[in-house]
């Protein structure tokens, strides 16, 4: 009897020891994690951006990437002379190479660019000549007068739709094209309509869908098609698909042609933006672009044009006195300054502009 009772006591003690050991390990794991400030920040970031990962291994890898990015952000922001600020964005768990591959497009091959074709140079102080580009000849808007307003912001005038998100599709060119047509349509009619990027991705065979394109080619296609339909009629899917030809005649907005702004002339670009939003190409990507939050960007970049954006205004920072372009991006509102970027304007001895912004501007005609 005593032996049986002793065995029961031993079993109970063993179970108690196992329970205590298990409880100790279970409670110590969160305590260890809670002691890591970077892990805490990562958890908050994941919750804010609704981010989940397929495996624990992938999550640990993304935590390491996030931590490296945050250390870079903090080190860069420590530069007292910086005119812009980096911070968390929706893309802080990506490496710089991953971000560039996912959210920019390849630079167009030479066959996609008409910089070497004959062009009709139209110099004017009053604005562009209202005639469509035709054949192999491109009309170029040249206006180097100094009469433009000191600042312009087409958002304040109701000519800019909400920031959109291209997703993991190299369709930035379609977004910048649509944005300038939305702008001129509102300026001319007083009605702001959200137009269809997906119609361009699927149907514009002058460009390459999710593999990249050029805004002035897209403007050429829209001119030939007679117009473009609405976002509601032809919703965005962030992937290449078969053209829905039944929508091609559903024109929510139309244009008569387009003009390219004189290349490497920020003064001509200024005068063009004073009239309407303008589509441009820049070299994006890289850590500073990926993590940009606010301020006037004058960080590292070249002129390998791999991303289409829209200039919707310009001005001068009241604190730093830096002149800047107001740039609408297509990476969603959780990147940059609610989806926007201010880029340094008027760099001496840099006619191409920061990141090549003045190399390939274009705008529609109505």
C-alpha positions, -999 to +999 in steps of 0.1 A: +000+000+000+028+024+009+047+013-022+017+022-044+013+056-027+050+063-031+047+055-069+017+079-072+036+106-054+066+101-077+044+103-108+028+135-095+062+151-088+073+141-123+042+156-139+047+188-118+083+191-129+073+187-166+046+213-162+069+238-145+096+232-171+071+237-200+055+268-183+089+283-178+099+279-214+066+292-227+067+323-206+104+330-212+100+331-250+077+361-251+098+378-224+129+374-246+111+387-276+097+416-256+132+425-246+142+430-282+131+466-293+137+458-330+114+427-328+088+449-311+090+474-339+088+447-365+056+433-349+040+468-349+051+473-385+036+439-395+003+448-379+001+482-395+008+468-430-011+435-425+020+415-434+021+378-429+047+352-440+044+316-452+069+301-428+086+310-395+119+309-414+107+335-438+095+357-409+129+355-392+146+364-425+122+394-430+130+405-394+167+406-402+160+426-434+138+450-415+164+455-389+192+462-414+169+487-432+160+504-399+197+507-390+204+522-424+175+546-421+186+558-387+222+562-398+212+582-429+189+605-410+218+613-387+233+634-415+226+670-403+228+683-439+201+661-453+171+679-468+149+648-467+140+621-442+139+583-445+115+562-424+093+531-424+073+525-455+052+496-468+084+481-482+108+481-452+109+443-451+125+441-486+161+444-496+170+472-519+175+448-548+141+431-542+124+465-540+139+477-573+131+445-591+095+444-578+085+481-581+104+496-610+105+484-646+134+478-670+148+507-688+133+507-723+155+494-751+168+519-777+141+508-801+115+521-776+128+556-776+125+581-804+152+605-791+171+598-824+142+605-847+136+638-865+115+662-844+096+694-851+109+720-827+081+744-816+093+773-796+067+794-778+063+817-749+026+814-747+022+776-746+023+746-768+010+745-804-022+726-802-016+700-829-012+662-826+020+644-832+018+624-864+039+599-885+075+596-874+078+632-864+074+643-828+065+678-818+085+692-789+074+718-765+101+744-759+094+773-736+123+788-717+106+821-707+108+831-671+071+840-667+058+809-649+042+812-615+065+809-585+046+778-574+019+754-588+001+725-571-026+708-593-038+689-562-051+722-548-070+728-581-088+695-580-069+680-610-053+651-593-070+618-583-060+598-552-027+581-551-029+546-566-008+514-562+007+496-592+015+465-571+042+441-583+036+450-619+059+472-639+030+494-651+043+527-637+042+541-672+004+535-674-002+552-641+018+583-651+000+584-684-034+581-669-026+607-643-018+634-669-050+626-688-070+628-656-054+662-650-061+678-684-096+663-685-104+680-652-088+713-662-109+713-694-142+700-681-142+706-644-148+669-638-122+647-621-125+611-633-104+581-623-093+564-656-081+529-664-045+519-662-055+483-670-068+492-704-033+504-712-016+473-697-038+450-717-044+468-749-016+492-757+008+471-778+032+500-783+043+492-747+049+461-727+023+458-699+038+448-666+073+446-683+075+484-688+066+511-712+069+548-720+043+574-713+044+592-747+039+559-765+008+553-743-004+588-752+001+579-788-020+548-784-048+566-766-049+592-793-052+565-820-079+547-799-099+579-796-098+579-758-096+558-726-122+543-704-128+547-666-112+528-637-147+514-628-153+502-663-119+484-667-105+478-632-069+474-623-056+438-617-018+443-615-012+417-641-010+413-679-043+400-694-061+398-727-074+431-740-111+435-734-119+449-768-156+456-758-143+484-736-122+502-763-150+525-774-161+534-738-143+567-737-144+585-703-118+610-716-101+617-749-071+636-762-062+649-797-025+642-794+005+648-772+038+667-770+071+659-756+089+686-736+123+697-748+147+672-732+171+684-705+153+717-700+139+722-665+127+756-675+105+742-703+093+715-679+084+742-654+063+761-680+047+728-690+037+719-654+024+754-650-002+745-676-010+709-666+004+678-649+033+662-669+044+626-672+082+620-666+106+591-662+132+589-635+157+565-621+141+552-589+150+522-567+179+521-542+176+523-505+170+561-502+141+559-527+127+528-510+126+544-476+118+581-485+093+596-461+093+634-466+114+665-474+131+676-506+149+646-521+184+652-535+198+618-527+217+593-548+203+584-583+214+583-619+197+587-652+189+550-661+152+558-665+133+529-649+102+544-634+073+566-646+058+592-623+038+624-627+049+660-619+018+677-605+034+709-593+065+727-580+074+751-552+100+761-526+104+747-491+098+775-466+124+762-442+153+749-463+145+773-493+150+743-516+131+744-549+113+712-556+091+693-580+059+677-565+058+642-578+029+618-576+040+582-574+022+549-578+034+529-548+004+535-526-002+560-498+020+541-473+051+551-492+067+586-491+046+616-481+012+600-484+023+586-518+041+618-530+077+628-533+093+662-535+124+662-557+151+689-559+145+713-588+169+735-606+203+718-599+231+739-614+251+721-641+226+693-642+203+700-672+188+665-670+175+672-636+176+650-605+173+613-614+168+623-650+134+640-644+139+664-673+150+638-699+117+625-712+087+646-701+054+645-721+018+657-718-015+653-737-033+677-759-070+681-760 
